[in-house]
């Protein structure tokens, strides 16, 4: 999960991530950023957005439906289970006192 920081005025900043790149890839990213008059960080953001968009456009929609169907099936199975009562009283937790020696 990305780290969310707060700005000096207390409002949350956008999530931040760290990525370790090979030198050659970093050079290519820097060159692309310069061509488009962007910061390296902003160029990385744009490329990640494009990659995610392309990924979801190329993934068959049936795979998204399978996940939803699995979730619905799981939920229905849980809801159809009979209610089981616990037997007997709940056991009490014994806390051990620590010696301050």
C-alpha beads as a LAMMPS data file, in Angstrom:
LAMMPS data file: protein, C-alpha beads

101 atoms
100 bonds

1 atom types
1 bond types

-500.0 500.0 xlo xhi
-500.0 500.0 ylo yhi
-500.0 500.0 zlo zhi

Masses

1 110.0

Atoms # bond

1 1 1 0.000 0.000 0.000
2 1 1 1.229 3.451 -0.839
3 1 1 2.254 5.729 2.016
4 1 1 -0.090 8.664 2.616
5 1 1 1.518 11.731 4.140
6 1 1 0.005 14.948 5.445
7 1 1 0.984 18.371 4.167
8 1 1 1.892 21.223 6.491
9 1 1 -1.717 22.421 6.522
10 1 1 -2.925 18.995 7.665
11 1 1 -4.565 17.923 4.405
12 1 1 -3.574 14.461 3.162
13 1 1 -1.164 14.358 0.231
14 1 1 -1.611 11.996 -2.682
15 1 1 -0.182 8.517 -1.998
16 1 1 3.533 8.100 -2.741
17 1 1 5.364 5.020 -3.952
18 1 1 9.013 4.184 -4.468
19 1 1 10.257 2.250 -7.468
20 1 1 13.756 0.952 -8.085
21 1 1 14.675 1.144 -11.783
22 1 1 17.629 -0.196 -13.718
23 1 1 19.938 2.579 -14.922
24 1 1 18.965 2.158 -18.581
25 1 1 15.256 2.393 -17.830
26 1 1 15.806 5.480 -15.688
27 1 1 17.716 7.126 -18.559
28 1 1 14.880 6.322 -20.974
29 1 1 12.318 7.730 -18.561
30 1 1 14.366 10.901 -18.132
31 1 1 14.675 11.325 -21.906
32 1 1 10.908 10.897 -22.367
33 1 1 10.231 13.399 -19.611
34 1 1 12.529 15.964 -21.250
35 1 1 10.861 15.433 -24.657
36 1 1 7.441 16.161 -23.158
37 1 1 8.639 18.927 -20.800
38 1 1 7.598 16.977 -17.735
39 1 1 9.270 16.035 -14.513
40 1 1 10.552 12.478 -14.306
41 1 1 8.011 11.772 -11.565
42 1 1 5.120 13.118 -13.631
43 1 1 6.265 11.168 -16.689
44 1 1 6.330 7.976 -14.609
45 1 1 2.769 8.729 -13.438
46 1 1 1.558 9.251 -17.020
47 1 1 3.183 6.028 -18.215
48 1 1 1.731 4.056 -15.297
49 1 1 -1.743 5.458 -16.053
50 1 1 -1.411 4.501 -19.729
51 1 1 -0.165 1.022 -18.848
52 1 1 -3.015 0.370 -16.418
53 1 1 -5.588 1.662 -18.920
54 1 1 -4.135 -0.548 -21.684
55 1 1 -4.029 -3.531 -19.330
56 1 1 -7.706 -3.272 -18.443
57 1 1 -8.681 -2.665 -22.079
58 1 1 -6.868 -5.855 -23.126
59 1 1 -8.163 -8.068 -20.309
60 1 1 -11.263 -9.991 -21.390
61 1 1 -14.331 -8.755 -19.556
62 1 1 -15.210 -12.356 -18.683
63 1 1 -12.331 -12.488 -16.175
64 1 1 -13.869 -9.537 -14.274
65 1 1 -17.228 -11.311 -14.281
66 1 1 -15.681 -14.533 -12.963
67 1 1 -14.341 -12.698 -9.916
68 1 1 -17.747 -11.123 -9.247
69 1 1 -19.461 -14.476 -9.738
70 1 1 -17.050 -16.167 -7.324
71 1 1 -17.746 -13.459 -4.740
72 1 1 -21.498 -13.797 -5.172
73 1 1 -21.306 -17.585 -4.937
74 1 1 -19.196 -17.364 -1.773
75 1 1 -21.614 -14.852 -0.218
76 1 1 -24.655 -16.975 -1.103
77 1 1 -23.038 -20.086 0.374
78 1 1 -22.315 -18.246 3.625
79 1 1 -25.848 -16.868 3.833
80 1 1 -27.379 -20.309 3.239
81 1 1 -25.441 -21.965 6.071
82 1 1 -27.433 -22.877 9.134
83 1 1 -26.809 -20.908 12.293
84 1 1 -24.722 -22.858 14.778
85 1 1 -24.798 -22.032 18.450
86 1 1 -21.768 -22.265 20.674
87 1 1 -21.870 -25.040 23.231
88 1 1 -21.478 -23.982 26.833
89 1 1 -20.284 -20.748 28.327
90 1 1 -17.356 -18.946 26.802
91 1 1 -14.065 -19.731 28.485
92 1 1 -12.561 -16.972 30.544
93 1 1 -9.132 -15.641 29.836
94 1 1 -6.733 -15.724 32.744
95 1 1 -4.200 -12.934 32.832
96 1 1 -0.908 -13.698 34.516
97 1 1 0.498 -11.034 36.772
98 1 1 4.073 -10.116 36.040
99 1 1 6.494 -9.665 38.888
100 1 1 8.116 -6.240 38.951
101 1 1 11.335 -7.688 40.448

Bonds

1 1 1 2
2 1 2 3
3 1 3 4
4 1 4 5
5 1 5 6
6 1 6 7
7 1 7 8
8 1 8 9
9 1 9 10
10 1 10 11
11 1 11 12
12 1 12 13
13 1 13 14
14 1 14 15
15 1 15 16
16 1 16 17
17 1 17 18
18 1 18 19
19 1 19 20
20 1 20 21
21 1 21 22
22 1 22 23
23 1 23 24
24 1 24 25
25 1 25 26
26 1 26 27
27 1 27 28
28 1 28 29
29 1 29 30
30 1 30 31
31 1 31 32
32 1 32 33
33 1 33 34
34 1 34 35
35 1 35 36
36 1 36 37
37 1 37 38
38 1 38 39
39 1 39 40
40 1 40 41
41 1 41 42
42 1 42 43
43 1 43 44
44 1 44 45
45 1 45 46
46 1 46 47
47 1 47 48
48 1 48 49
49 1 49 50
50 1 50 51
51 1 51 52
52 1 52 53
53 1 53 54
54 1 54 55
55 1 55 56
56 1 56 57
57 1 57 58
58 1 58 59
59 1 59 60
60 1 60 61
61 1 61 62
62 1 62 63
63 1 63 64
64 1 64 65
65 1 65 66
66 1 66 67
67 1 67 68
68 1 68 69
69 1 69 70
70 1 70 71
71 1 71 72
72 1 72 73
73 1 73 74
74 1 74 75
75 1 75 76
76 1 76 77
77 1 77 78
78 1 78 79
79 1 79 80
80 1 80 81
81 1 81 82
82 1 82 83
83 1 83 84
84 1 84 85
85 1 85 86
86 1 86 87
87 1 87 88
88 1 88 89
89 1 89 90
90 1 90 91
91 1 91 92
92 1 92 93
93 1 93 94
94 1 94 95
95 1 95 96
96 1 96 97
97 1 97 98
98 1 98 99
99 1 99 100
100 1 100 101
